[in-house]
């Protein structure tokens, strides 16, 4: 295997138009397929992201505090205004269109990246085939999930950083910085990737310029952009929830890899093979080897090493599993961009006469384990975990619809636990300002002190991870939290309590005594 040839041409515009057009058709067909199958909003996080975007304007206390402080803000800011259209919010249409656009953009950017670093159109085609045929990626681009936006930002950040390194760190600082910042505001996986891009880029400049001080100065100039974005997020987090950065409280440590790095690493590798297939992983390893050989043998090709930074997306799932976070196959899908790029580099490393055969082999490898719309794809199966509960929750919905008599009636519920159900209720005419939830800030604590004075209903999630915050308040020894309320219906692990006028009066009399 020979190292990739130097990129002596810019990406062929005909290739880019072809990639854009073909992947747009694939995107449309896939989105239609999953919408028809009723899977576009089946994942609970998909509904949750819609709720966070909607509540910025639709809330008891609308405003910047509603952007949230656990999920990163960019996906919700982009969808904040479109999600105010009821039909788009209920169907997720605007957020799905954003995901589809990101899918097409990522494919085009992958083609540009591989062409830039190898000069091979065949390598670019191979990278696009691997990415655009992955059934897990295809499913995600048909939903309001945030991974598609991350794919787009990471691919663009890698390309912009490569261009910056190629220029000696003098051109493209703003473009690379903005893409890094956008990625860092989309998902946490981007943070280690950004650190790796900055470290590798600065190291390459230090070697090429023979001046570590000058390389560091130029690297810090680029680093200022994502650093500023992260600092702004932490300030917002502090102002919103009183913490600079939330590291726990949103999962129960139950992973058997808790405190076991080797087991956590094996889970990451197993999950990666599950979502992209065994052979694409093998070919990607060859691409990594080709990158290292090219960088070591030809100093002019050191900038190739920038592509290795994309492996940083594995850092977050590894850290999560070591910390005991439940295993989620979705956390490994973010490596799809890196794996696709390295498959392209592997094909570009072949002798020119064999690259066509290499593209064909990559296509076979990508489709070996699963077809693009495979119902058995791990992400498609994960997205259906909550589907049986949707029907079971109808009991609760019917109770609310029958009993919701006045506009001033409010429902006390934990958005951290039931955001997906709040989005479902929009189909029955419920708005987010019908709910009292954590997002209302300091008022949340006041409502929890004596809910019978403020709300008509309380909705408890009794089974999810041992019960939500409201359930724990109700079941605590000696608790009077549910005094003045009567349990009226239950289903799918939820329990709905309604204020009882007689019980409420008795409770208030007791409290006043």
C-alpha positions, 0 to 999 in steps of 0.5 A, spaced: 500 500 500 502 506 497 501 513 501 496 517 498 498 522 492 498 529 494 492 533 492 494 537 486 487 539 484 481 542 487 474 537 488 471 536 482 465 540 482 461 535 478 462 530 483 460 534 488 453 536 485 453 528 483 454 527 491 449 532 493 443 530 488 444 523 489 444 523 497 438 528 497 434 523 493 436 518 498 435 523 504 428 524 501 426 517 500 429 515 507 425 520 511 418 518 507 420 511 509 420 512 516 415 517 517 410 512 513 412 507 518 411 511 524 418 512 526 420 519 525 418 521 532 418 514 536 425 515 539 423 519 546 429 524 545 427 526 538 420 529 542 425 531 547 429 536 543 422 538 540 420 540 546 426 544 548 426 548 542 418 550 543 419 552 550 423 557 548 417 561 547 411 556 549 412 556 556 410 559 563 416 563 563 419 564 556 425 566 554 433 565 554 433 560 560 428 555 557 434 554 552 436 549 557 443 547 560 444 539 559 443 539 552 447 543 548 443 549 545 445 550 537 440 545 535 434 548 539 436 555 537 436 553 530 429 550 531 426 555 536 422 559 531 420 554 526 417 549 532 412 555 534 408 553 528 404 547 531 404 543 525 411 543 525 412 542 532 407 536 532 410 532 526 417 534 527 417 537 520 422 543 521 427 539 525 427 533 520 428 538 514 434 540 518 437 533 519 436 532 512 440 538 510 445 536 514 446 529 512 446 532 504 451 537 507 455 532 511 456 527 504 458 533 500 463 535 505 466 528 506 467 528 499 471 535 499 475 533 505 477 526 502 479 529 495 483 535 499 487 530 503 488 525 498 487 528 491 483 522 489 475 522 487 475 514 488 477 515 495 471 521 496 466 516 493 468 511 497 467 515 503 460 517 501 458 510 500 460 508 507 456 514 510 450 514 506 449 507 506 449 506 514 442 504 516 443 508 523 445 514 520 439 514 515 434 513 520 437 519 524 437 524 518 429 522 518 428 524 525 429 531 530 435 528 533 442 532 534 447 527 531 446 529 524 447 536 525 454 534 529 456 530 523 455 536 519 459 540 523 465 535 525 466 534 517 466 541 516 471 543 522 476 537 520 476 540 513 477 547 515 482 545 520 486 542 514 485 548 510 488 552 516 494 547 517 495 547 509 496 555 509 501 555 515 495 557 520 495 564 516 488 563 513 481 560 514 482 561 522 475 564 522 471 559 518 475 553 522 473 557 529 466 558 527 465 550 525 469 548 531 464 553 535 458 550 532 460 543 533 461 544 541 454 547 541 451 541 538 453 535 542 459 534 547 462 529 543 465 535 539 469 537 545 474 532 545 475 532 537 476 540 537 481 539 542 484 534 538 484 538 532 487 544 535 493 539 538 494 536 532 494 542 528 498 546 532 503 540 533 504 540 525 505 547 524 510 547 530 514 542 526 513 545 519 514 552 521 520 550 526 518 555 531 513 552 537 512 559 539 509 562 533 505 555 532 502 556 539 500 563 538 497 561 531 494 555 535 491 559 540 488 564 535 484 559 533 482 556 539 479 562 542 473 561 538 471 554 541 473 556 547 469 562 547 463 558 545 464 553 551 465 558 556 459 562 554 455 555 555 458 554 562 456 562 564 449 560 561 448 554 565 450 557 571 445 562 570 440 557 568 441 552 573 446 554 578 451 550 576 457 551 571 457 544 568 452 539 569 456 532 570 450 527 573 443 527 576 440 525 569 442 517 569 443 511 574 450 508 574 448 501 572 453 499 567 457 493 569 463 497 566 463 502 572 470 504 574 473 498 569 476 502 563 478 496 559 471 493 559 468 500 557 473 500 551 470 494 549 463 496 549 465 502 545 469 497 540 463 492 540 458 498 539 462 501 533 462 494 529 455 494 531 453 500 528 458 501 522 459 493 520 466 489 521 469 490 514 468 498 514 472 498 521 477 493 518 478 498 512 478 504 516 484 501 520 488 500 513 486 508 512 489 510 519 495 506 517 496 509 510 495 516 514 500 515 518 505 512 513 504 518 508 505 523 514 512 520 516 514 518 509 513 525 506 513 531 511 509 535 506 503 530 507 503 531 515 496 535 514 493 528 513 494 527 521 488 532 522 483 527 519 485 522 525 482 528 530 475 525 528 477 519 533 476 523 539 468 522 538 470 515 542 472 519 548 465 521 550 462 514 550 468 511 553 468 516 559 460 515 560 461 508 560 466 508 565 462 513 569 456 507 569 452 511 564 447 505 561 450 503 554 447 506 548 448 504 541 447 511 539 453 514 542 458 510 537 454 512 531 458 519 531 464 515 529 461 514 522 464 520 520 471 518 522 470 511 519 467 514 512 473 518 511 478 513 513 475 508 508 476 513 503 483 514 505 484 507 504 481 507 497 486 513 495 492 509 498 491 504 493 495 504 486 490 508 481 489 502 477 486 499 483 482 504 486 475 503 482 476 496 485 477 499 492 470 503 491 467 496 489 469 492 495 468 498 500 461 498 497 460 491 498 463 491 505 458 497 507 452 493 505 455 486 508 451 486 515 445 490 513 441 494 508 440 501 508 433 501 511 434 495 515 429 494 520 434 490 525 439 496 525 441 498 532 439 505 532 432 503 529 431 498 534 433 503 540 428 508 537 422 503 538 423 502 545 418 506 547 413 505 542 409 500 546 408 505 552 405 510 547 398 506 546 399 505 554 399 512 555 393 513 552 389 512 558 392 518 562 391 522 555 384 521 556 383 522 563 386 529 562 382 531 556 376 529 559 378 533 566 381 539 563 376 544 564 379 551 565 385 554 561 388 556 568 388 548 570 396 546 570 399 540 570 405 539 575 410 534 571 418 533 571 420 535 564 426 531 565 422 525 565 416 526 561 418 531 555 417 526 550 410 525 553 408 533 553 410 533 546 405 527 544 400 531 548 400 537 543 396 532 538 390 533 543 391 540 544 396 541 550 401 547 550 407 547 554 405 553 558 399 548 561 405 544 564 409 546 570 416 543 570 423 545 572 424 550 566 420 555 570 426 556 574 425 558 582 418 558 581 419 550 580 421 550 588 415 554 590 410 549 586 413 543 590 412 546 597 405 545 596 402 543 589 395 543 591 395 550 592 397 551 585 396 546 580 390 541 578 394 535 576 400 532 578 403 527 573 408 522 576 413 517 572 413 511 577 418 506 574 423 510 570 430 509 573 426 508 580 421 514 579 422 521 577 423 527 582 416 528 583 415 520 585 421 521 590 417 527 593 411 523 594 414 516 596 419 519 602 417 517 609 412 522 612 411 526 605 405 530 605 406 532 597 400 528 594 395 531 600 389 534 597 390 530 591 387 523 588 389 518 584 385 518 578 388 513 573 395 510 571 398 507 565 405 505 562 408 507 569 405 513 569 400 515 575 395 521 574 393 525 580 387 530 580 386 535 586 380 533 590 376 539 593 375 536 599 382 533 600 385 540 598 381 544 603 382 539 609 390 539 607 390 547 607 386 547 614 391 542 617 397 546 614 394 553 617 394 550 624 
